[in-house]
Amino acid sequence: MKITITGSLGNISKPLAQELVQKGHEITIISSNPENQKEIEELGAKAAIGSVEDITFLTDTFKGSDAVYCMIPRANYFDPNMDLDAFTRNIGNSYAEAIKKSGVKKVVFLSSIGAHLEKNSGIIQRYNEIEAVLNKLTDVSITFMRPTSFFYNVLAYIPMIKNIGAIAVNYGAEKTIPWVSPLDIASAIAEEITAPLDGRKIRYVTSEELTGYETAQILGNAIGKPDLKWILTSDEESLNGLLNAGMQPKIAAGLIEMYAGLYNGLLAEDYNRNKPAEFGKTKMADYAKEFALIYNQK
């Protein structure tokens, strides 16, 4: 198959490309950074250098592809000028236009847990909107991947652990957090993008379910702090922490609303009704080794 992948050499796209190349597929990787071209080609893929906000570029790159994988690039939450809603919406609309104009017949879109919600989901609310936009496309099969909480999100807590010796946030604690490894997401996408599909499909991906307390214990053991605690804070306390760290206020408020939804069960409503039959192979204890390396470097 001829498959086009967005996301450059990111945590999901790189292992996805590696797996698909290994299985004999012809892969094109879109990247906005010309410096990535050499590494992309070393993977055995073709590099397409350009912006996913450029509909003409996307359309030309998508043409001739049997399938495309689309994702929203990460934004800088500390950029005071970042309009996260507009950023996410614009890219989603660009994908929809390019898919329609290029005639691609199969799409895998990286959405999110909570994308079933039209409100009260914080910064991921736009994924509900993008799924709706893509659902309006005709003559194309689409799989909406809805991963849960990424393992690497805990990297944001390294300064907190170093400063106060604990993870203090407005979710987790005694409540379950469905965690997922980008490697397991990549494997699931590889399955979906090469499998026959007629119509629409939603697939949740998770690697392990742990309480906040269990998560802290695993991370603490990895960094030599076996007594590391996960402390539940109020929404206001968590918001003030993000603002004090310099995060843009609107994005910070959106993060807090998202995590509050995870804690009160709203975010995972549909996930709990449609859990994957099998969880991914990578567990928090596996990721904790990488976490410890990064923790010790900071």
N, C-alpha and C positions, 0 to 999 in steps of 0.2 A: 504494500500500500504506500501511496504518497501521502505523508502526514506532515502538517505544519503545526509547529508548537510555539506558543507565546511564552513569555516568562524568562527568556534568555537562559542564563546558567544558574537559575535560582534553586532553592532547596527542593522543589518538586520537579521543575522542568529538566534539570540536568540528569537526575537518575531516570526520569521518564524517557528522555532521549537515548540514554545509554541502553536501556532495556529494549526499546524499539529498534535501535540500530542492530543490536545483538541478534534480534529475531528476524533481521533481513529487510526491514522496512526502509523506505527512502524518506529521510527526515530533513525538514527545513526548520531552523530555529530562528525566530525573530528576536532581535536584540537592538536596543537603542544605542548601544555602546560599540563603536567600531573596534575598540581594543579587544572585544570578545571574539572577533572573527577567527583568529588563529586557533583558540581553544575549542571553538565550536567545530571547526574543520577537523581538528585532531580527534574529536569524538566520532568522526565518520559522518557528520551531518553537513548540510549546506547552511551558510549564514545569510540571513536577510536583514540588513541593517536599516532600521527606520523606526518610526514611532507608531504605536498602536492607536494614537489619536489621529493619525493620518489615514482617512478612509481610502484615498486613492492607492496609497502604498499597501494597505491591508488587502484591498481587493485584488491588486496585481499579484500579491504574494499568495493569496488563498487560491487563485485560479489554478485549476489542474489538480488540486489536492483532493484525495479521496476522503480525507477527514481533517478537521482542525481542532486543536485544543486551545481554549481561550481562558485567560485569567486576568484579574485586575492587579496591576503592579502595586507594590507597597508604596505608601505615601509617607512623607516626613511629617509626623504628628507635632513636631516642634517648630514647624515653619509657620510664622504668624500670618502669612498670606495664603496658606493652603485652604482652598474651599473643597473639603473632602467630598461633600455631596456632589458638587459639580464635576469634580475629577472622576469620581466613580461612574456617575451617570453618563458623562461624555464618552468614556471608553466603552461602556456597555452599548451605547447607541452606535458607536463606530463599528463595533463587532457586528451588530445586527445589519447595518447597511452593507458592510463588506461581505457578509455571508450571503445576503440576498443578491448582490450584484455579481459575485463571483460564481454563483451556482453550486457552492459546496453542498453536499447532500448529508453529511454527518458531522456533528459538532459535540464536543464535550466541553462543558463550561464549569469552571471552578466556582461554585457558589459557597454557601456556608450553612452550618446549623443555625436555625432561627430564621431562615429565609422564607419560611411559610408565614411569618408575621408581617402585617402591614404597618404596625406601629409598636412602640415600646421595646424595640430591639437595638436601640442605640446606633452605633456606627455601621452596623451591618444591614440596616433597613433598606439601603439602596439595592441589596441583592434581591430582595423581594421584587423590586421594581424592574431590575434587569431580567430576571426570570420571566416576568410578565411580557416584557418587550420581545424577548427571544421566542416566547411561546406564540407570538403573533405571526412568526415566520411560517411560510407554507413550503411544502415539498422538501423538508429537511428533518432529519431525525436528530434529537438532542438528548443527551444525558446530562442532568444537573448533578454534579458531585457536591455533596454537602458534608465536608469534613467537620470534625468537632474542634476542641481547643488544641492548638498546636503545642507540641512539646516545647519548642524553642521560645514560647511566650514567657517561660519562667526565667529566661535570661534577663528580662527587665527587672527582676527582683534582686539581682546581684548587689547593686548599690545598697538596697534596703537591708539585705542580710548582713553586709559588711558594716553598715551604720548602726542598726538597732538589734542585730542578731536574730531576726525573725522575719517571716513573710506576713505582712499585715495588709489585708485587702478585704473588699466587701463581698466576697464569694468564697466558695470552698468550705473550709473548716470541716464540720461534720457532714456536709452535703457532698454528694458525688460529683466529680468533674469527669466528663468523658474526654480523655486525651487522645491525640493522634500523632503519629510520626509522619513527616513528609515523605519518607520512604514508602510507607504503606499507602499513602495517597497516590504516589507515583505508580505503584503496582496496580492499584485499582483503576486508575485512569488508563493504563496500558491495556487492561482487560476490556474496558468499556469501548475504547476507541477502535479496537480491532474486531469487536464482536458485532454480529448482525443486529440491527435495531430498526424497527419501523414505528415511528411516533416519538413519544416522550418517555423518559425514565428519570426517577430520582433515586440516587444511591448515597446513603450515608456511609462514612468511613470513620472508624475509630480503632484505636489500638489497645486501650486499656481504660477501665473505669476505676478511679481512685478518689477517696475523700481528700480534702485539703490536708488533713492530718497525715494521711498515708503518703501523700506527695512530699510533704516536708520531711518526713522520716527518710524516704529514699534519697532525696537530694542532700539532706544533712549527713547521712552516712557516707555519701560520695565525696563530700568536701571536708570530712573530718569533724563535723559538728552533729553528732548523733542526737543531740537534744534540740535541734532546730524546731521551732514552733511555727505553726500556721495560725495566725490570729485574725479573727473576724472583726472588721471595723465597720463603722457606719458608712453610708454612701457619702455623707458630707466629709467625713475624715479622709476617705480615699480620694475624693475629688480635690480636697485641699493639698493632699500629697502630690498629686499630678500637677496641679497648678504651681506649687512651690518648685517642682522640678523643671518648670518652664514649658510644659505642654500647652498647646493652643487651647483656650477655654472651651470652645464649642466641641472640639474633638475629645477633650478630657471628659466633658459631660456625657458625650455619646458612649465613651468607654465604660463609664460608671453605670449608665443605664443598661448597657449590654451585660455587664457582669452581675448587676442586680437581677436581671432576667434569668441568668444562669442559676443564681442562688435560689430564687423563688420558684423555679421550675418552668417558667413561661417559655424560655428559650428552647428548652429540650422537649417540649410537648410532642411535636411531630416525630422527633428522633426516637423518643421512648416508644412510640407506636410502631416505628419502622426500623428498629435496630438491625444492623447487619447480622446475618446468621453466624458469621465468623468475624472475630476481631483480627486486626493486623498482627504481624509477627513481632514487631519491635515494641518493647516495653519501656516504661519509665526508667527502670533499672539500667537498661541498655543506654538510653539517652543520657542518664546521669553521669556516665563516664565522660562524655563530651562536655556536659555542663561543668564538671569539676575542672577540666582543662581550661575552659574559658574563665571560670571563677578564679583560678589561681594565677591567671595572666593579668588580671585587672588589679 
